[in-house]
Amino acid sequence: MKSICIYILLFFLYSFCGWLLEVICKLVDQHKFINRGFLIGPYCPVYGFGALSITFLLQKYVNDIITLFIMTMIVCSILEYLTSYYLEKIFKTRWWDYSNYRFNINGRICLETMVPFGLFGLFIMYISNPLFLSWINKMPISIIYFLSFFLTAILIIDIIFSYRIISSFKNISFTAHTDSTEKITAYVKKEIIKRNQYNQKRLLEAFPKLKVFYFKKDKKK
């Protein structure tokens, strides 16, 4: 149980660091704060899952920096591709699109993001994992248990609320009288801006390349 709780805390640390990195990148690029990610809280779970995947799956390559770099690129790219695919299937939306980038696969992943993934893996295995685990292991066991259960409960509540918010994009598309992806997307964005609901507008800012694929023909089924 202690080991599970330790890795839960490690997951949240990387989820927060990933969110912070995304926010800083947007701050530099657009000179304003944008709460990145699908969830309301300050965390991007895909970074947490990516870090844990690297930690568990690639430990045997830690003494081979080149192989570790390549395997991290592969593992993280698979995770990003599957995340994009299943979010599109569940919510009928495309949240990011690399179609305009060279060497992309179905617009879900591209070479330009794979290289940073590799560097991310090296940083995790050689620097941040030893540091984070040393911090966590210095905590009293009661604090480790409390934080892991508390943060997990907060995340579950956040997922429930965020699911309802994201589903509203699909519900708004029901009222669009068109079969065009571009027109449906434009309509959904216009309606969200008109309704002026913070969490919906936040998602538009966080994912400006959002595309809605809920066609009229789907609504008749």
C-alpha positions, 0 to 999 in steps of 0.5 A, a space after each residue: 500500500 505504501 508503494 502504491 501511495 508513493 507512486 500516486 504522489 509521483 503521478 500528481 507531481 508530474 501532472 502538476 509539473 506538466 500543467 505548469 510547463 504548459 502554462 509557462 509555454 502559453 504565457 511566453 507565447 501569448 503573454 497571458 495565463 491560460 489554464 491548460 488541460 481538460 480538468 479544472 485543477 492545476 494538473 495534466 494527468 497525461 504527463 503523470 501517466 507518461 512519467 509512470 509509464 516511463 518509470 515502470 516500462 523503461 527502467 531496464 534501459 536506464 544504463 543505455 541513454 540512446 535506447 532510453 531516449 528512443 523508447 521514451 519517444 515511442 512510449 509517449 507518442 503511443 500514449 499521446 496517440 491513444 489519448 487523442 483517439 479515445 477522446 475523439 471517440 468519446 466526445 466526438 471532438 479533436 482537441 489538438 491537430 498536427 496535420 500541418 506539421 511534417 512527419 505526423 501520423 493522422 494529425 495525432 502525433 508528430 516528430 516535432 513533439 516526439 523529440 521533446 518526449 525523449 528528452 523528457 524521459 531522460 530528465 525523469 529517469 536521471 534527475 526528477 525521479 531520484 529527487 521526487 522519490 527522495 522527497 516523498 520517502 522523507 514524509 511520514 507514512 501518515 502524510 503519504 497516505 493522507 495526500 494520496 487519498 485526498 488528491 485522488 478524491 479531488 481528481 475523481 470529483 474534477 473528472 466528473 465535473 469536467 466530463 459534464 463540461 466537455 460533454 456540453 460541447 457535444 450537446 451544443 452541436 446537436 442544435 447546429 443545422 449543418 453537416 460540415 465539421 468546420 461549420 459545426 466547430 464554428 457554431 459550437 465556439 460561437 455559442 460557448 462565447 455567447 453563453 459566457 460560461 468560464 469553464 467552457 471558454 477556458 477549454 476553448 482557450 486551452 485548445 484553440 485547434 478544437 474540432 467538433 465531429 458530431 455530424 447531423 447524420 450521427 444525431 439521427 441514430 
